[in-house]
């Protein structure tokens, strides 16, 4: 299995987390149409009101990269950038588990 996964931590500017969460939830609604996306989950931090996490699993890293160049993706990225203060990523190699095909 050559799947690609990542946890992406977004720290927003003060009070902008909910707006970013709504943007990302809109993205998530369309992920079923994106080739290679197996999982795309938006998570709010319970410890910091300006932090949210995105959990992603892709068929491979190339599928993830290709998704960033889609027309809809470019629009959401452009709309979200002013809300974001910092982004941290942890790349993963999924091995298996419940819910992972």
N, C-alpha and C positions, 0 to 999 in steps of 0.2 A: 504494500500500500504506500503510494507516494503522496498522500494527502498533505495539504498545507493548512496550518491553523495559526491563529494569532489572537492575542488579547490586546486590544487597543484602549489605552486609558486617555480620555479627554478631560483636561482641566479647563473649564470655561472661565471667561471673565465674570466677575461678580454678578450673580442673578441671571445668567444666560443659559444655565444648564437645561432648563425645561424647554427653551426654544431650540437648542441643539438636539435634545432628545426627540422633539417632534419632527425635526428634519430627518433624523436618522430612522425614526419609525416609518416615515414616508418611504425612505430608501428600502427598508426591510419589507414593506408591503409588495414591492416589485421584484424582490430577489428570486422568487420562484421562476422568473423568466430569464434569469442570468445564468448562462452556461457555466457549470462547474461549481456553483454555490450550493453547499450542503447544509450550512447553518449560518445564520446571521441574527444575533440576539443582542438587544440593547438592554443594558443593566444600569440602574441608578446606584451609586454608592450610598451605603447606609451610614458612612462615617464623615462624608464631606459633601456639602450641598452644592458644590461647584464641580463635582467629578462624576463622570459616567464612564462605563466600560462597554466595549463592543466585543462579543465573542464570535469568532468566525472560523468556519471549517470549509475548505475548498478542495476540489478534486486534485489540484496542484497549484503551485505558486504562479504559474503562467496564467491560469484562469483568473486568479485574483488580480494580477496586474492588468489583464485585458479588461476587467470590469471597471477599472478606474478611468478608462478612456471612452467609455460609452457616453453618449450625449447626455442622458439623464444624470449620470454620475457627475459629470463636469458641472452641471447646474447646481446640484446639491453641495458639491465641494465649494464652489464659489460663494454660495449663500451661507455656508457654515463657517468658513474661515474667519470672518470678523468676530465670531462668538468664542473662538478657541484661543486660550492663553498658552496651552502646552499640550503636546501629544507624546505619549510614551508607548512603545510597542514591545511585545514579547512574542517572537515567532516560535512556533511549535511544530513538531512532527507527530500528528495523531497516530496512535498505535491501534486503537480499537476501544470498544465499550458500547454500552447501551445507547441506542439511537444513532450510532455511527455506522453507515452502510459501507 
